Amino acid sequence: MKLKADARIRAILNEIRCDTLADIGCDHGKVAVGALLENRARKVIAVDISKESLKKCHSLGEKAGVSDRLECRQGDGFAPIKDGEADFAVIAGMGGREIVKIISNSNYTGGLLLVAHQDIEELRKFLSGRYDIHKDFAVSCGDRFYSIIIASPGEGYVYADEELYFGRDFPKTEAFAEMLKAEKEKLERIVKIGCLTEGEAVTKLKEANKLCQRYGIL
Ligand SMILES: C[S@@+](CC[C@H](N)C(=O)[O-])C[C@H]1O[C@@H](n2cnc3c(N)ncnc32)[C@H](O)[C@@H]1O
């Protein structure tokens, strides 16, 4: 079976290389099953708080013929995973605050791949100074951009202010430059319509402008 993966799932799969993967919030199971189909993990423990979501992952695993290496466990965050059981974890498709809560409430110490769909600066603020950041890049998928962060506990990378909002591995990818331009245009509209002179949007716009200037993005 060949897995149908969009650009975001493909980018996530490309970064997985481990023994036992924990896919926290697995839902449809494309990451969990894709990692097994492509032999990116020997075994996957797929976790979801929702029984219905977990069923989707389980049946995709059966369809793909990888059930013998896939364990589906219902629960909150890392709660169904024993200490040391997984060496790499994906937490994708949730808000940054939810991801922070899941990591903070666990004893998990392995590698992390994180994709926050909103409040990403809250996630970066949490990681900053606590986790080594191996990658933080943007991927474009449909009409959206997603930041993919690969981190592990360590001495702690400290994000600069503009990186907290827009990521770090710039300007290595074209997707990152596109994301920055789109975000800047959106912020300019918000600031103009709201006649704002202060607040989160203004701060974020200043940081976006600094980055655009630094990298010659018009
Ligand atoms: C939007 S889906 C993301 C699916 C997949 N990870 C992806 O990125 O495409 C979010 C999933 O996370 C699950 N979820 C939300 N909070 C969770 C938690 N605290 N622990 C485990 N699963 C959770 C939801 O039930 C849902 O299935």
The ligand as a Tripos MOL2 file, in Angstrom:
@<TRIPOS>MOLECULE
LIG
   27    29     1     0     0
SMALL
NO_CHARGES

@<TRIPOS>ATOM
      1 C1         -5.8900   17.6420   14.2280 C.3       1 LIG1
      2 S1         -5.5110   16.0370   14.7970 S.3       1 LIG1
      3 C2         -3.8240   15.8930   14.2690 C.3       1 LIG1
      4 C3         -3.5550   14.5630   13.6750 C.3       1 LIG1
      5 C4         -2.1180   14.3320   13.2430 C.3       1 LIG1
      6 N1         -1.1990   14.3290   14.3620 N.3       1 LIG1
      7 C5         -1.6900   15.3590   12.2290 C.2       1 LIG1
      8 O1         -0.8480   16.2130   12.5370 O.co2     1 LIG1
      9 O2         -2.2290   15.3190   11.1110 O.co2     1 LIG1
     10 C6         -5.2970   16.2420   16.5530 C.3       1 LIG1
     11 C7         -5.4950   14.9270   17.3060 C.3       1 LIG1
     12 O3         -4.9210   15.0730   18.6030 O.3       1 LIG1
     13 C8         -5.7570   14.4270   19.5390 C.3       1 LIG1
     14 N2         -5.4620   15.0170   20.8540 N.ar      1 LIG1
     15 C9         -5.7530   16.2660   21.2920 C.ar      1 LIG1
     16 N3         -5.2940   16.4440   22.5400 N.ar      1 LIG1
     17 C10        -4.6680   15.2850   22.8860 C.ar      1 LIG1
     18 C11        -3.9990   14.8410   24.0570 C.ar      1 LIG1
     19 N4         -3.8520   15.6460   25.1130 N.pl3     1 LIG1
     20 N5         -3.4790   13.5940   24.0710 N.ar      1 LIG1
     21 C12        -3.6200   12.7650   23.0090 C.ar      1 LIG1
     22 N6         -4.2670   13.1280   21.8770 N.ar      1 LIG1
     23 C13        -4.7790   14.3720   21.8150 C.ar      1 LIG1
     24 C14        -7.1560   14.6690   19.0000 C.3       1 LIG1
     25 O4         -8.0870   13.7240   19.5070 O.3       1 LIG1
     26 C15        -6.9600   14.5440   17.5010 C.3       1 LIG1
     27 O5         -7.1690   13.2330   17.0540 O.3       1 LIG1
@<TRIPOS>BOND
     1     1     2 1
     2     2     3 1
     3     2    10 1
     4     3     4 1
     5     4     5 1
     6     5     6 1
     7     5     7 1
     8     7     8 2
     9     7     9 1
    10    10    11 1
    11    11    12 1
    12    11    26 1
    13    12    13 1
    14    13    14 1
    15    13    24 1
    16    14    15 ar
    17    14    23 ar
    18    15    16 ar
    19    16    17 ar
    20    17    18 ar
    21    17    23 ar
    22    18    19 1
    23    18    20 ar
    24    20    21 ar
    25    21    22 ar
    26    22    23 ar
    27    24    25 1
    28    24    26 1
    29    26    27 1
@<TRIPOS>SUBSTRUCTURE
     1 LIG1         1 GROUP 0 **** ****
